[in-house]
Amino acid sequence: MRISLVSWFFSLYIAAFFSMAVLSVSGQCQSHQQELLLGLKYSLDFSLSEKLGKWNQGTDCCSWDGIICDASGRVIGLDLSSQSISGEINNSNSLFRLQHLQQLNLAYNTFISEFPSGFENLTNLSYLNLSNAGFTEQIPVGISYLTKLVTLDLSSSLHTPATLLKLEKPNLKMLVRNLSRLRNLYLDGTKFQNLTSLHLAQNNFSGRAPEEILQSPKLQTLDLSSNRFLRGSFQNFPANASLQSLVVSGTDFGGQLPESIVNLGQLTRIKLGNCKFTGPIPKTLEKLTQLIYLDFSSNSFSGPLPSFTSLRNLKELFLYGNQLNGSILSTNWSSLPNLVSLGLGQNSFSGTVPPTLFQSESLKVMDLAENQFSGGFGEVKGEVSLQLEVIDLNHNGLQGQFPMFVFEIERLRYLSLSWNKFSGVIPLSAFQKLKNLSSLDLSYNNLSVDSSFTNLPLPNFPNIYRLNLASCNLTKFPEFLKNLSFLQILDLSNNRIHGQISKHCGLQTLDLNHNRLGGKVPKSLANCRMLEVLDLGNNQIDDTFPCHLNSTSELHVLVLRSNNFRGDVNCAANITWPMLQIIDLASNSFSGKLPQGLLMTWNSMKANKVEPYSPHLRFEFPLLTGIYFQDSVRVTMKGLELELVKIQTFFTSIDFSSNKFEGHIPEAIGDFKALYLLNLSNNALTGPVPSFLGYLPKLEALDLSNNHLAGQIPLQLANLNFLSFLNLSDNELTGRIPLGTQIQLFSEASFENNAGLCGPPLEVQCDSPPTSEDGPLNSGTGNHINWNFVSVEIGFVCGIGAVILPLMFCKRWRIRYYKCTDRVLYKFFPKLDPRNRTRRTTSHWIPGRRM
């Protein structure tokens, strides 16, 4: 049978048009590939296999069950899983000559033989599944040569000595050291008899970690940390285990810790931080007397704190970021002579702070922040330890006289007592010994700072990076600020400071909100090139827009709310703020048109990005590892003033409300795909409500009230699925309110005082019935489906499929189709018929082929 090239390419074109996948599976099997597959078949007992029973030499091997070929007819996929195949696959088996294989699955069969080493020849494999295949003994080192592997499954659920695989030579570390692309590794049921050390940190592994690793009697070190999608749990720890270091921090390990953790008697280090562990901390933990380092931070452990009194070797204890509660007096902290770091913050501990913590001769870091501790420090008697470098007690309920003894600790670098109820007056002499201090936060207490504090000389704070004296009853700027050359964070908000802004540069954050400042914005701030947060809101500053801040390219937050700023915002200077994400100019006297040119430089508002871990602005202290400060800012959203404790880098807002801006809403705002809040209310804006506002996918709050906007509300606003606040009241809008699920949820107050508006939610009825131009009537999505076109498209696809699929998978149908196509083509194009060609043409026919 001769197949016409014309009809063949015609069919091939149609197939390629609909799917490249069709082209790849339609390649005709190469003869030597078929011979290798048949060699594999007849080397095994396939009497119970449905797939192998259908393999025969008379058909194209690319059409066999379990086979995937590429366009050239080479076998790239072989799936013989769950086929009840038995027999032996030795190293000379033809399977290992299928060198183009990319996926191989032999799972759930009964190849009762030693693990063959021939797999090392299949270097193109990205997927290899030999789970429960029946192979036994040592996993060969050749597996480590398969550098393209993404998934490797060697697990076994039978757990009998005869079927368990071994990882001795090579061990697990040697097995995976070259597999840089590996993401899924399954080794359940594998014996790790001689495994002593395993380090697999930071490899992006996923799937479930084999529990058998911990059962290895010789294992001493296990580090699986920083594999975010690696799952696992600890069901039972073996008796007389040799484990000394257990590290799974930064993984998806979770569940409850068993009481059998007491079996890890040689354990010196355990790090389970930033995982998903729950339930109480086992009381048997106190019997692990060799422990030096314990980190259970950032989990969901709950219940009371067990006693750590017997852990005399313990140096570092981190339990912050859990749900632990009750008193911490169950531990005699004075009995831990080697304790250096204690992190119990971000829990629900209550009661008093043990005074012995301040008298420990070894403790350097004490973090008890964000708990429910109460009482004072009146019971702290005797000498205080001079070793403490970090004291963090912020956000508790501590009260009474300010603990003046903390100013005796000369090595102190970080002191945070904010958001408590301490009272009293801090005298100047208190700070004389704190020459090593890097961060001081006394904000939001009932404190008063001695007026002489404002004349504090330079030597007291030579190294300070952060100073927070918010709400400390200050009346003027401390004179020493100009001498603090290392100062990065300055927060003097919520005081009664008057006068002009202190001229200080080198700052990253400057927060002077809610004071009585007047004058102008200092020109010297233009030299603060690292400035990220500038908050001058709620003062009495009398100035024009600070165009001189044209060099602050790192600026993220600018708040000028509620001052006496005036004039336009269209600076002659070329200002570029590509990092700007929050700007608040509300309640001033700015005028003129909105700054189109300035808006176009705000690239952070244009980036439609997704941040998986919600990063926020933070300042790392150079000399204090692991300690950082996070900026906060107040924003007015939906009529309420809120404080963003964390300024997340993806949050963006623009508030130009209550000014005298005029003209149209700038088109540059249409590019702000990352904008969450837009408030242009209480101005003199004119023109229509722009349709581009409906294409801002993140927008949650939109306030355009109290302007002179005219025309109809654009239909595109119905596309804002996340919009939870809308106010278009007090304008000159006309026409029907667009019909759409989101808009219909807002109250009448969102549209009132627009004399020309009609339709729900307003009570004013429209004169004409709604049309398709007024918005979606049924779906509420803004998209109308034309079912006539849909039915035609469905019929077309089904019709083409009815022709193409038989051509791909049925040889008889394919031959008949080619004959029929030839006849039609020869009828309309007689010259294509080979019977009408000259002898010279027929001399190129292949002899032996019958027409």
Summary of the structure (lengths in Angstrom):
residues: 851
radius of gyration: 37.1
end to end distance: 5.3
largest distance: 118.4
contacts: 2724
relative contact order: 0.04
helix: 22%
strand: 22%
